Amino acid sequence: MKVKRTLQDVEKKITDFFLENGRMPSYSEMAEIIGVRSKSVVHFWVAKLLDAGVVQKDSKGLLTLTKNPRALKLAGEVCAGLPASAEQEIRDIVSFDEYLVSNPEKSFLLSVTGDSMIDAGIMEKDLVIVENSREPKSGDIVLAEVDGNWTMKYFRRKGDRVILEAANARYPDIIARADLRIAGVITAVIRKYYK
């Protein structure tokens, strides 16, 4: 018996897969979740999804969803000073991927250990987003390899020297004895308060 599929059915199955696995399905996985055997049928549905604007291809030619199903609604603003009256209304949809990561092909996540950056608001077990294509400026927080060891510190240029400075007075400044390599600039910090 032939099963009739609609574009909405295929979109829902692919979106459900993305929500469950955190990634797009491969063509083989698409065949399985759509319920077809032929890769040419998968290519047919991918073309339909591309034409409808449901999916798009990134710079590497990989499929991505056009709208992130994990995006949250932006309900307004909240005052962090004195209390102010506010009305809640849905103003926009925000995808944290798009909000936090401006250059996804050149960015990656790291989990933080230690307390050397606590005065910069970066705590143990936070996640930081590192962009490895950004040129560091004095005052940026960077990921650096210093004499074979990795660290995250403020980048300070003093004359022709680079000093790596902690955001915790208990830690001394670091000056490379031999090798210093800046692997990227920290562009965002993510903290989860509850499991």
C-alpha positions in Angstrom: 0.0 0.0 0.0 1.4 3.4 -1.0 1.6 6.0 1.8 0.7 9.6 0.9 3.2 12.0 2.5 2.8 15.8 2.7 5.5 18.4 3.0 4.2 19.2 6.5 4.5 15.5 7.5 8.1 15.4 6.3 9.0 18.7 7.9 7.5 17.5 11.3 9.5 14.2 11.2 12.8 16.1 10.4 12.1 18.7 13.1 11.2 16.0 15.7 14.5 14.3 14.8 16.4 17.6 15.3 14.8 18.2 18.6 15.6 14.7 19.8 19.1 14.5 18.5 20.3 18.1 18.4 21.3 17.7 14.7 19.9 17.2 11.2 19.4 13.6 10.1 21.7 12.1 7.5 20.2 11.1 4.1 20.0 7.5 5.3 18.3 8.5 8.5 15.9 10.7 6.5 15.0 7.6 4.4 14.2 5.8 7.7 12.2 8.5 9.4 10.2 9.4 6.2 9.6 5.7 5.6 11.1 5.3 2.1 13.8 3.0 0.7 15.2 5.0 -2.1 17.7 7.8 -1.7 16.3 9.4 -4.8 13.0 9.9 -2.9 14.9 11.5 -0.1 16.6 13.9 -2.6 13.1 14.6 -3.9 11.8 15.6 -0.4 15.0 17.6 0.3 14.5 19.6 -2.9 10.8 20.2 -1.8 12.0 21.4 1.6 14.6 23.7 0.1 12.1 25.2 -2.3 9.6 25.7 0.6 12.3 27.4 2.7 12.0 24.9 5.4 15.7 23.9 5.2 18.7 25.6 3.7 22.3 24.7 3.0 25.1 26.2 5.1 28.5 27.3 3.8 29.7 23.7 3.8 26.7 22.5 1.8 25.1 20.8 4.9 21.4 21.0 5.5 20.1 23.2 8.4 16.6 24.1 9.5 15.7 27.7 8.4 13.9 28.3 11.7 15.4 26.9 14.9 12.6 24.9 16.6 14.4 25.5 19.9 14.0 29.3 19.6 12.3 31.0 22.5 9.7 33.9 22.5 11.1 37.3 23.5 8.4 38.5 25.9 9.8 42.0 26.6 12.2 43.7 28.9 12.8 43.5 32.7 14.3 46.3 34.8 17.4 45.2 36.8 17.3 48.4 38.8 14.2 49.8 40.7 11.0 47.9 40.0 9.0 49.3 37.0 5.6 48.3 35.6 5.8 46.1 32.6 3.3 44.4 30.3 4.2 41.0 28.9 3.7 40.6 25.2 5.4 38.5 22.7 7.7 40.8 20.7 9.9 38.4 18.8 11.3 34.9 18.6 14.9 34.5 19.7 17.2 31.6 18.8 20.1 31.4 21.2 22.3 29.9 18.5 21.8 33.0 16.4 21.9 35.4 19.4 25.1 34.1 21.0 27.0 32.9 18.0 27.8 35.3 15.2 30.2 33.1 13.3 29.2 29.4 13.9 31.7 27.9 11.5 34.6 29.5 13.5 33.1 29.0 17.0 33.1 26.2 19.6 32.0 25.7 23.3 34.2 25.0 26.3 33.2 24.0 29.8 34.9 26.2 32.5 37.0 24.8 35.3 38.6 26.9 38.1 37.8 30.3 39.5 40.4 32.6 37.9 37.8 34.6 36.0 35.0 34.9 38.6 35.3 38.7 38.8 34.5 38.8 35.1 31.3 36.8 35.9 32.7 33.5 34.6 32.2 30.6 37.1 33.2 27.0 37.2 30.9 24.8 35.1 29.8 27.8 32.9 30.0 27.3 29.2 31.9 29.8 27.1 31.7 30.4 23.4 35.1 30.8 21.7 35.5 32.4 18.3 38.8 31.4 16.8 38.8 33.8 13.8 38.5 37.0 15.9 41.7 39.1 16.4 42.0 39.8 20.1 42.1 43.4 21.4 43.5 44.5 24.7 40.8 43.8 27.3 39.2 40.9 25.5 39.0 37.5 27.3 40.9 35.0 25.3 41.6 31.3 25.2 45.4 30.9 25.1 48.1 28.3 25.1 51.0 29.5 27.2 54.1 27.4 27.3 52.1 24.3 26.6 49.3 24.9 29.0 45.8 26.2 28.2 44.1 29.0 30.1 41.4 31.7 29.8 42.4 35.2 30.8 42.1 38.9 29.9 44.4 39.8 27.0 46.5 42.9 27.8 49.0 44.3 25.4 51.7 46.5 27.1 54.2 47.7 24.5 55.5 44.7 22.7 54.5 42.3 25.5 51.3 40.4 26.0 50.2 39.9 29.6 47.4 37.4 30.5 45.5 38.7 33.5 43.1 36.8 35.7 39.8 38.3 37.0 40.6 37.1 40.5 43.2 38.9 42.7 44.5 35.5 44.0 46.0 34.8 40.6 49.2 36.4 39.3 49.6 37.8 35.7 51.0 35.4 33.2 53.7 36.2 30.7 54.8 33.5 28.3 58.4 32.3 28.8 58.6 30.8 25.3 55.4 30.2 23.5 52.1 32.0 23.4 49.2 31.1 21.0 45.9 32.8 21.2 43.3 30.2 20.1 40.3 32.5 20.2 38.2 35.2 21.9 35.5 34.5 24.4 32.3 36.0 22.9 29.6 34.7 25.3 29.1 32.9 28.7 26.2 30.5 29.3 25.1 29.6 32.8 22.4 27.2 33.8 20.9 27.7 37.3 18.7 24.6 37.5 18.7 21.2 36.0 
